[in-house]
């Protein structure tokens, strides 16, 4: 068996639930990949782009995700994230406006908690904009 069961759950929906050959995600130390029969583990996923490939397909499925958790156990990979969206679903102008708001907030005097929220907002907006740009480059 060269595949595993992948389930990606966001706050508002089940983003994907099916068989998968390979799953690549942004981890704390950089990109990590999961293949069939991976060792059991629990780790964090960082804000950025995930990629996964279904059995028999050559095209990678892509999504922009927020931070969250991943649990790998018995050829089952569960991904829990705050948000997950396909690059083609992202509104570039809204993402640009969110980035500008986050930059403005970072320049203001804030509590430590507000600073971390502003940083997370900026990271998410930047990841969304990168996803839109990569999609545009792939379609050229």
Beta strands, then each sheet from edge to edge (+ up, - down):
strand 1: 4-9
strand 2: 14-20
strand 3: 22-27
strand 4: 30-35
strand 5: 41-45
strand 6: 48-53
strand 7: 61-65
strand 8: 68-73
strand 9: 76-81
strand 10: 84-85
sheet 1: 2+ 1- 9- 8+ 5-
sheet 2: 4+ 3- 6+ 7- 10+
end
